[in-house]
Amino acid sequence: MGIEIRPAQALRLWHDVTMSLVTDGDQDLTSRQMAILLTVYLEPPPHTVRGLAARLDVTKPVITRALDTLGAMKLLSRRRDEADRRNVVVTRTVAGALYLERIGDTISVKAAEITR
């Protein structure tokens, strides 16, 4: 099930959700950090630093810096791949799942407001 909205409504939705994220008291994420977080939660695992760098078309150090922040916030975790010690596996956390669930709820509420 999808909703159809005009471009102006789409921008209003993005604005309203972004404003909620900035003003809710939680630490807000950069677009890159959010893209990494959503990739890990919405696309099938496994996720590695190397794979995320390729997926987002950035360098591994860029992913590492973002993961440092996301890890400090407990939204994602990292561990060395036991099968191939060269790889770092990025995994989901309960805190990350709850954070994205709240964002999903916010998006639903704001979308309903603009489509009334």
C-alpha positions in Angstrom: 0.0 0.0 0.0 1.4 3.4 -1.0 0.3 6.9 -0.9 0.4 9.3 -3.8 1.6 12.8 -2.9 2.7 15.8 -5.0 6.4 16.9 -5.0 5.5 19.9 -2.7 3.8 17.5 -0.3 6.9 15.2 -0.4 9.1 18.1 0.5 6.8 19.1 3.3 6.9 15.5 4.6 10.7 15.5 4.5 10.8 18.9 6.2 8.3 17.9 9.0 10.1 14.6 9.7 13.5 16.2 9.7 12.3 19.0 12.1 10.9 16.3 14.4 14.2 14.5 14.4 16.1 17.6 15.1 13.8 18.9 17.9 13.0 15.6 19.7 15.9 15.8 22.0 17.8 12.8 20.6 21.1 13.3 18.8 20.2 13.8 15.2 22.1 12.0 12.4 23.7 13.2 9.3 22.3 12.1 6.0 25.2 9.7 5.5 24.8 8.2 9.0 21.0 7.7 8.4 21.7 6.1 5.0 24.1 3.6 6.6 21.7 2.9 9.4 18.8 2.3 7.1 20.9 0.2 4.8 21.8 -2.1 7.6 18.3 -2.4 8.9 16.4 -2.5 5.5 18.7 -4.5 3.3 19.6 -8.2 3.9 22.8 -8.9 5.9 25.6 -9.5 6.1 26.9 -5.9 6.1 30.6 -5.1 6.1 32.5 -1.9 6.2 33.8 -2.7 2.7 30.4 -3.6 1.4 28.8 -0.4 2.9 31.6 1.7 1.4 30.8 0.2 -2.0 27.1 0.5 -1.6 27.3 4.2 -0.7 30.1 4.9 -3.1 32.4 6.3 -0.4 35.7 5.2 1.2 36.1 2.8 4.0 37.4 5.6 6.4 34.1 7.5 5.7 32.1 4.5 6.8 34.3 3.9 9.8 33.9 7.5 11.1 30.1 7.2 10.7 30.1 3.8 12.5 32.1 5.3 15.3 29.3 7.7 15.9 26.5 5.2 15.4 28.3 2.7 17.6 28.7 5.3 20.4 24.9 5.9 20.1 24.4 2.1 20.3 22.5 2.1 17.0 24.8 -0.3 15.3 27.7 -2.6 16.4 30.8 -4.0 14.8 32.7 -7.2 15.1 35.5 -8.8 13.3 34.4 -11.6 10.9 35.7 -14.8 12.3 35.7 -16.5 8.9 37.7 -13.7 7.3 39.5 -11.5 9.8 40.0 -8.8 7.2 36.3 -8.0 7.3 34.4 -6.0 9.9 30.8 -7.1 10.1 28.2 -4.4 11.0 25.2 -5.6 13.0 21.9 -4.3 14.2 21.1 -3.5 17.8 17.9 -3.3 19.8 18.5 0.4 20.4 18.9 0.9 16.7 15.7 -1.0 15.9 13.7 1.1 18.4 15.2 4.3 17.1 14.1 3.5 13.5 10.7 2.3 14.8 10.2 5.8 16.3 11.2 7.4 13.1 8.8 5.2 11.1 6.0 6.2 13.5 6.9 9.9 13.0 6.9 9.5 9.2 3.5 7.8 9.4 2.0 10.5 11.5 3.4 13.4 9.4 2.3 11.7 6.1 -1.2 11.3 7.5 -1.2 15.0 8.4 -0.2 16.2 4.9 -2.6 13.9 3.0 -5.7 14.9 4.9 
